Amino acid sequence: MKTKLLVFTAGLLLSLNAFALSLQDAKSQGLVGEQANGYLGIVINEPQANSVAKEVNAKRKAHYEKIAKKNGITVSEVAKLAAKKAMKATKRGQYIKDSSGKWIKK
């Protein structure tokens, strides 16, 4: 019985990962976009977009904190620098949030 339960659980986890949306897929589908605060924003509010944004933003925050600590600057400063790079690297047709807070296609 335990073996069947373990196999079922492993299969369920693998199948959930197979349906997980990647960051690039979410950007290409116009679900998420880059913001001036260095974090990913949700363009279309739906569960997969929220999941991708939450996961990516948590990783970004942890990374920003490491860089800030290493360089003796604030997390906000690191995030703003990262935002500039992310917006510049955003592909044509994907979304960025302008200074007025409106999503625009690059």
Secondary structure, 3 states (H helix, E strand, C coil): CHHHHHHHHHHHHHHHHHHCCCHHHHHHCCCEEECCCCCEEECCCCHHHHHHHHHHHHHHHHHHHHHHHHHCCCHHHHHHHHHHHHHHHCCCCCEEECCCCCEEEC
